[in-house]
Amino acid sequence: MRSQDLPPAHAINGAYYLIAPGDLRSMRSFFSEAMVPLVMDEAQESLDIDTAWDWKMAEGLLAMRGTTPK
């Protein structure tokens, strides 16, 4: 099957986890049945900056959008 014909898929990217400290302590996990995902539709919304090269890529994306870091 072509990838274009597959249903949408989502992957956890670790960008945001919002949880009450008490819930985290009791569940010992960021994930629960009541979890609500934040869907990031654009790849640049979840750019992971771990290296100097990643930083340069982020700067390039901002420059393409006409936004520069301060």
N, C-alpha and C positions, 0 to 999 in steps of 0.2 A: 504494500500500500504506500502511496506517495505521502510524504510528510504533510503536504498541504491538505490532504484529506483526513488526517487524524484529528481527533478532538483536542481542544486546548489542554495543555499540561502546565503545571506549576511546580517550581522547585523552591525549596527553602534557601534563602540567600544570607540569612543572619543579619540583615540590615537593622531590624528593629525587633526588640522583644519588650513588651510592656506587661508587667505583672506585679501584683502587690507582693511585697516581701514575705508576708505571712503565707500566702498561697505558694510561693516558690519554696519556702522552707517545708511546708507540709507535703507538697506534691513531689518535691525534689526534681522538678521538670518545668520547662517553659511551656510545655504543650499540655492542653486539656481539651475536654469535649466542648467547652465553651469558647475555645479559641476562635478569633475572627482574623482572617488573613488580610494583609495589606497587599493588594495586587499591584505590582510595578510593571506596567506595560512596555516601557522602553528600556533597552539594555543599559543605557547611560544612567538610568535612575538607580541602578544597583551596582555601579562600578565599585569594585573592592580595591582599596588602595593599601597595598602591603609593601610595595617597593618604589624606588625612585622612578622606574619606568612607568608604573601605574600612575604616579603623580603627574608625570609628563602627559600621559594619555588623558587624564582628567583635565589638565590645563588646555590641551588641544581641543577637547570637546567644548569647554567653556568658550574658547576663542571662536570656534565655529558658530556658536550660538550668539556671539557678540557680547558675551559676559566675561569679564576678567576677574580673577581672584584678587582680593585686597590684601 
